[in-house]
Amino acid sequence: MQLFKKIWSIICLAVMCQCIYAQDMVADNMLLFQRDYGGWPKHFHEDKIDYNKVYSALEKATITDESNRNDATIDNDATNKEIMHLLKAYQSNGNKKYLDAAERGIRYLLKAQYANGGWPQFYPDLSSYRHEITYNDNAMINTMNVLYDLSLGNPYFNAVDPSLRKPAAAAVKKGIECILKTQIKVNGKLTVWCAQYDEVSFLPAKARAYELPSFSGEESVDIVLFLMRLPNPTAEIKQSIHNAVEWFVKNKIIGWDWKFVKDSTALKGFDRVLVKDEKNEMWARFYDLETGEPFFCGRDGIKKKTVAEIEYERRTGYAWYGKWPKDLIDKKYPEWLAKNK
């Protein structure tokens, strides 16, 4: 009788553990989509992966069969967001599978880094522009933030294999060197960054047809914010930050706003246009490397001086203007400056 009770207790405990683990469907789906070499894709058959979806048995079998695909990426925060979610899930319920998957993801990030410190958008698929050092959509900076937090042993990283901390710190150091090397100079003065670079020449590079070499009004912000995280910054890092912020201030666009407006004649029933607003401040996504002026580009790859000149689909479907540097200029830089004079 006692033996029966003991066996029953073990069975109940096992069932309870399974129930606890099953509560995080998102984490379980992340395990499903992880590629054999540790990274994650951003799409499932051309659609954005939905980790909140209940996948059918057939879909799960298909996903499992595709685990050897070479489509893992750091674009759109892929791989980085999975690592963070899995670490948080592990802390919540102790499912070792979540921790193991996160550690495999971290090892993927370390392996994907170039010797020069940059990260490609995709790895191991380096075709087309995927091989370029990619700041676009904060891909490289998201990766560096994860590895920096790991190197410091910040919350959620306490359970991670301690042997990964030293490689993470080394990767961050090389990444910083890459950041400093790719900051664009004009007449000997530092400015900001392009969204992507050739990994051999370190020159600004083209990605998609409408993403030409430029000064980036968006991606450059998170690069600066990362540099501002560093304790005891060197004189070189300080100068990098100062000059980037100076560029943001100089290239602020005042007196206009970019808004959605109703348009019954348009395909989607709306358009997006510039309207006068004397108090508004914003920045363009891209600035010309030669003239310093904002430019816009459709899928034909031809630069235009105004956003109204590009096709409707790209005009309404891309972030051509934004307020990305505003909080940096108004709040975060002054706070950092007070501590790093």
Phi and psi in degrees as a GROMACS rama.xvg file:
@    title "Ramachandran Plot"
@    xaxis  label "Phi"
@    yaxis  label "Psi"
@TYPE xy
-65.4424  -38.9946  GLN-2
-63.3151  -40.8925  LEU-3
-60.8577  -44.7362  PHE-4
-61.6754  -39.0797  LYS-5
-65.4988  -45.7805  LYS-6
-62.8095  -42.094  ILE-7
-62.0886  -38.7484  TRP-8
-63.2946  -42.2983  SER-9
-63.3845  -43.4676  ILE-10
-61.7141  -44.7543  ILE-11
-62.5917  -41.2686  CYS-12
-63.8199  -42.3447  LEU-13
-61.9482  -43.2391  ALA-14
-63.6802  -41.4688  VAL-15
-61.5403  -42.8531  MET-16
-62.8935  -42.6544  CYS-17
-62.4541  -39.3563  GLN-18
-64.8197  -41.806  CYS-19
-62.8604  -47.3784  ILE-20
-63.4813  -35.7705  TYR-21
-71.5856  -11.6039  ALA-22
-66.8243  -29.1014  GLN-23
-96.6745  83.6879  ASP-24
-64.0731  -35.724  MET-25
-60.4059  -47.7352  VAL-26
-62.5651  -41.3012  ALA-27
-62.2156  -40.1795  ASP-28
-66.3404  -34.1293  ASN-29
-64.3446  -38.7021  MET-30
-60.0916  -38.4653  LEU-31
-64.8821  -39.8651  LEU-32
-88.7957  -9.52439  PHE-33
-63.5844  133.158  GLN-34
-77.0169  160.259  ARG-35
-56.9221  -32.4523  ASP-36
-92.8244  6.66123  TYR-37
111.486  -24.4111  GLY-38
-88.8334  178.099  GLY-39
-124.613  146.685  TRP-40
-82.1395  174.333  PRO-41
-110.992  -9.3402  LYS-42
-128.734  151.568  HIS-43
-122.913  102.717  PHE-44
55.0417  54.1825  HIS-45
76.9325  -9.86053  GLU-46
-102.223  147.699  ASP-47
-60.7221  135.415  LYS-48
-63.6385  131.108  ILE-49
-108.925  102.983  ASP-50
-76.2053  -9.93465  TYR-51
-92.2537  0.531504  ASN-52
-83.8283  144.3  LYS-53
-89.7939  107.633  VAL-54
-84.0754  143.089  TYR-55
-72.5494  167.725  SER-56
-61.2459  -38.6289  ALA-57
-66.3405  -42.9859  LEU-58
-64.1912  -41.0268  GLU-59
-62.5721  -39.878  LYS-60
-64.6697  -39.8496  ALA-61
-65.2864  -44.9008  THR-62
-61.2999  -43.4914  ILE-63
-63.0156  -41.2466  THR-64
-64.0975  -24.4254  ASP-65
-95.8468  13.1512  GLU-66
-66.1417  -15.0501  SER-67
-96.5567  7.0895  ASN-68
-66.8356  151.179  ARG-69
-99.6066  39.6388  ASN-70
-104.9  18.1134  ASP-71
-68.7447  149.192  ALA-72
-154.184  165.072  THR-73
-110.658  7.41728  ILE-74
-71.5933  148.945  ASP-75
54.4729  30.7877  ASN-76
67.2388  12.7698  ASP-77
-60.1674  151.04  ALA-78
73.5026  -49.0877  THR-79
-66.692  -44.3113  ASN-80
-68.63  -33.6353  LYS-81
-66.6102  -43.13  GLU-82
-58.0127  -47.1302  ILE-83
-66.3437  -42.2064  MET-84
-64.9253  -42.2961  HIS-85
-65.5921  -36.7954  LEU-86
-66.5621  -39.8449  LEU-87
-67.9615  -39.1912  LYS-88
-64.5515  -40.1024  ALA-89
-62.9679  -41.6096  TYR-90
-64.6135  -30.4071  GLN-91
-77.1507  -40.921  SER-92
-128.946  -2.68923  ASN-93
74.2655  15.3178  GLY-94
-71.5309  111.078  ASN-95
-61.7968  -26.0613  LYS-96
-61.6102  -34.6754  LYS-97
-66.9949  -44.4141  TYR-98
-63.9024  -44.7348  LEU-99
-59.891  -42.1341  ASP-100
-66.5603  -40.2366  ALA-101
-63.0298  -41.6687  ALA-102
-66.2993  -36.6345  GLU-103
-64.4904  -37.2824  ARG-104
-64.3988  -40.6887  GLY-105
-64.2057  -42.8983  ILE-106
-63.644  -33.7379  ARG-107
-62.7459  -45.6197  TYR-108
-59.5506  -42.5988  LEU-109
-65.2257  -39.3256  LEU-110
-72.0687  -32.4757  LYS-111
-73.8244  -18.01  ALA-112
-68.6955  136.78  GLN-113
-70.7159  158.586  TYR-114
-62.9652  -26.0415  ALA-115
-83.0331  1.74439  ASN-116
101.745  -15.3933  GLY-117
-84.6991  166.058  GLY-118
-120.465  135.886  TRP-119
-77.0469  161.814  PRO-120
-66.8742  -39.0438  GLN-121
-123.465  154.294  PHE-122
-158.831  130.821  TYR-123
-90.0502  0.537965  PRO-124
-76.7093  106.39  ASP-125
-109.463  25.8569  LEU-126
-75.0345  162.558  SER-127
51.946  -135.798  SER-128
-87.2275  4.97116  TYR-129
-66.1042  -18.9568  ARG-130
-81.2788  -13.6289  HIS-131
-70.7286  148.642  GLU-132
-61.4884  123.323  ILE-133
-120.17  107.877  THR-134
-90.9298  -16.317  TYR-135
-50.9123  133.914  ASN-136
55.4502  25.8435  ASP-137
62.9548  26.242  ASN-138
-56.1475  -55.2622  ALA-139
-68.4094  -37.1786  MET-140
-69.5712  -37.682  ILE-141
-59.7323  -41.2921  ASN-142
-64.5635  -43.7233  THR-143
-67.2685  -33.7346  MET-144
-64.8088  -40.6018  ASN-145
-63.176  -47.8387  VAL-146
-69.4263  -32.6742  LEU-147
-67.9404  -43.4851  TYR-148
-61.4471  -39.0491  ASP-149
-63.7971  -44.9687  LEU-150
-61.948  -28.6612  SER-151
-88.7334  -10.1978  LEU-152
69.2081  33.468  GLY-153
-65.8555  164.815  ASN-154
-47.4319  144.839  PRO-155
80.8356  -14.3185  TYR-156
-104.014  0.044415  PHE-157
-60.0871  -33.4364  ASN-158
-86.4381  -9.90033  ALA-159
-67.5258  143.294  VAL-160
-45.5908  117.058  ASP-161
-57.7276  -23.9631  PRO-162
-68.6169  -12.3836  SER-163
-86.379  -12.7911  LEU-164
-67.252  -44.8303  ARG-165
-64.4843  -47.3799  LYS-166
-59.939  -35.9253  PRO-167
-64.193  -43.1564  ALA-168
-63.3184  -40.1595  ALA-169
-65.5785  -39.4829  ALA-170
-64.7877  -40.8514  ALA-171
-64.2414  -42.1624  VAL-172
-59.9741  -45.0258  LYS-173
-66.1417  -36.181  LYS-174
-62.9699  -40.0024  GLY-175
-63.954  -41.3086  ILE-176
-59.9244  -39.5472  GLU-177
-65.685  -43.1053  CYS-178
-58.2938  -47.6708  ILE-179
-66.2054  -35.2455  LEU-180
-72.8545  -29.4748  LYS-181
-92.411  -5.22013  THR-182
-63.2733  127.192  GLN-183
-74.2077  135.136  ILE-184
-107.276  139.67  LYS-185
-126.331  117.302  VAL-186
53.2553  40.8708  ASN-187
81.9991  1.40635  GLY-188
-111.505  134.798  LYS-189
-67.532  145.115  LEU-190
-125.816  -110.681  THR-191
-128.594  -150.243  VAL-192
-126.454  158.32  TRP-193
-86.3564  164.379  CYS-194
-74.9877  -23.2009  ALA-195
-154.381  156.482  GLN-196
-137.166  150.08  TYR-197
-66.784  130.329  ASP-198
-75.0784  -10.7234  GLU-199
-98.1851  -51.2765  VAL-200
-86.2564  -17.2593  SER-201
64.9079  17.6641  PHE-202
-88.7874  147.879  LEU-203
-53.7714  139.857  PRO-204
-130.186  164.384  ALA-205
-90.6394  142.53  LYS-206
-109.738  -110.093  ALA-207
-69.297  166.984  ARG-208
-54.5726  -33.184  ALA-209
-98.5028  8.88504  TYR-210
-117.031  81.578  GLU-211
-90.0886  163.151  LEU-212
-54.1006  136.33  PRO-213
-168.458  172.845  SER-214
-82.9587  128.213  PHE-215
-94.275  123.579  SER-216
-82.5014  -9.99992  GLY-217
-108.103  -62.8364  GLU-218
-57.6821  -32.0758  GLU-219
-62.2551  -26.9315  SER-220
-63.5944  -50.3561  VAL-221
-69.5253  -25.4112  ASP-222
-63.2073  -47.2415  ILE-223
-61.8321  -43.6879  VAL-224
-61.1073  -36.5196  LEU-225
-66.4465  -46.5517  PHE-226
-59.0944  -32.7508  LEU-227
-72.534  -13.6472  MET-228
-74.3414  -21.9782  ARG-229
-74.8324  128.896  LEU-230
-75.2152  149.316  PRO-231
49.0643  56.6077  ASN-232
-62.6236  143.217  PRO-233
-70.597  168.439  THR-234
-61.445  -34.8771  ALA-235
-66.6221  -41.7619  GLU-236
-67.9448  -41.3052  ILE-237
-59.1443  -45.5507  LYS-238
-63.6263  -38.5777  GLN-239
-58.4774  -46.6334  SER-240
-65.7897  -48.2205  ILE-241
-56.2074  -48.6737  HIS-242
-69.4157  -35.1567  ASN-243
-64.9651  -45.3727  ALA-244
-63.1394  -40.2708  VAL-245
-59.4444  -39.7649  GLU-246
-64.879  -42.8659  TRP-247
-59.1437  -44.5596  PHE-248
-63.3945  -42.6312  VAL-249
-66.5706  -31.734  LYS-250
-103.775  19.4461  ASN-251
-66.795  139.162  LYS-252
-104.866  118.698  ILE-253
-114.477  139.718  ILE-254
98.8791  2.27921  GLY-255
-136.895  154.262  TRP-256
-134.953  154.662  ASP-257
-111.643  109.344  TRP-258
-127.147  155.694  LYS-259
-79.4135  135.012  PHE-260
-130.912  145.683  VAL-261
-67.3268  138.511  LYS-262
-151.413  101.443  ASP-263
-65.2873  -18.3714  SER-264
-86.8421  -12.8579  THR-265
-82.449  156.439  ALA-266
-55.9387  -43.0282  LEU-267
-98.5768  3.92162  LYS-268
83.373  7.06265  GLY-269
-152.535  164.26  PHE-270
-133.725  174.217  ASP-271
-130.258  122.595  ARG-272
-139.345  164.329  VAL-273
-84.4358  134.156  LEU-274
-130.757  147.902  VAL-275
-67.5932  135.315  LYS-276
-155.618  98.0202  ASP-277
-57.3424  -28.5592  GLU-278
-93.1968  -10.457  LYS-279
-79.1893  144.518  ASN-280
-124.289  135.596  GLU-281
-156.938  175.02  MET-282
-133.33  153.439  TRP-283
-81.9685  155.281  ALA-284
-70.3153  -41.0163  ARG-285
-127.158  138.584  PHE-286
-123.942  137.76  TYR-287
-62.9027  135.163  ASP-288
-69.9326  -21.776  LEU-289
-96.2154  -46.2773  GLU-290
-93.9502  -22.1843  THR-291
78.7417  3.8205  GLY-292
-92.0365  150.469  GLU-293
-59.779  145.818  PRO-294
-141.192  164.588  PHE-295
-138.166  152.584  PHE-296
-149.437  131.36  CYS-297
-91.3466  -167.517  GLY-298
-73.233  -4.64451  ARG-299
-82.5441  -9.63446  ASP-300
76.7054  12.9592  GLY-301
-102.44  128.211  ILE-302
-65.6963  139.428  LYS-303
-125.833  151.773  LYS-304
-82.5286  -22.5161  LYS-305
-129.153  150.861  THR-306
-68.5894  -22.6505  VAL-307
-68.0413  -18.474  ALA-308
-83.5076  -13.3774  GLU-309
-93.391  162.847  ILE-310
-62.7884  154.833  GLU-311
-54.4886  -44.5506  TYR-312
-59.9109  -43.7718  GLU-313
-78.8316  -33.2504  ARG-314
-61.9918  -39.5728  ARG-315
-97.5225  -5.28549  THR-316
-116.698  20.6367  GLY-317
-148.985  151.33  TYR-318
-85.6614  84.4016  ALA-319
-80.5821  -25.8719  TRP-320
-134.001  156.175  TYR-321
-170.329  174.414  GLY-322
-105.231  25.9189  LYS-323
-48.8873  -45.4349  TRP-324
-84.632  -5.55575  PRO-325
-58.9774  -50.1399  LYS-326
-65.8417  -32.9559  ASP-327
-62.5552  -48.4902  LEU-328
-69.1226  -46.4373  ILE-329
-76.7013  -31.8184  ASP-330
-126.953  -57.9232  LYS-331
-71.0137  -39.2707  LYS-332
-66.5248  -46.7133  TYR-333
-58.0922  -38.8147  PRO-334
-65.0293  -42.7525  GLU-335
-66.1139  -40.5599  TRP-336
-62.4323  -37.6635  LEU-337
-63.8366  -26.3938  ALA-338
-97.1529  -10.8013  LYS-339
-135.634  51.6324  ASN-340
